[in-house]
Amino acid sequence: NSTELKDIEFIRSYYYNRLEFVRFSSSVGKFVGYTEFGVKNAEYWNNNPSVLAAMRAQKETYCKHNSEIYYTNVLTKS
């Protein structure tokens, strides 16, 4: 109910055959694997500082920008 970044969580999930195998969550700040393949990918990505920095920046660059647009559109329609 707010456009403030502290109230927003960015989540990117990766699926194969409708099974989530790895996820990045901005509240955790790293990748978490849910299958053997996902754990290996999470370990690889978590050890790459540029990948982690890019994913952590998504909350600011993607979520904040889009939440402001969505809230503006919703509030002007009601």
Secondary structure, DSSP 4 states (H G I P E B T S, - for coil): ----GGG---EEEEEETTEEEEEEETTTTEEEESSHHHHHHHHHHHT-HHHHHHHHHHIIIIIIHHHHHHHHHHHHH-
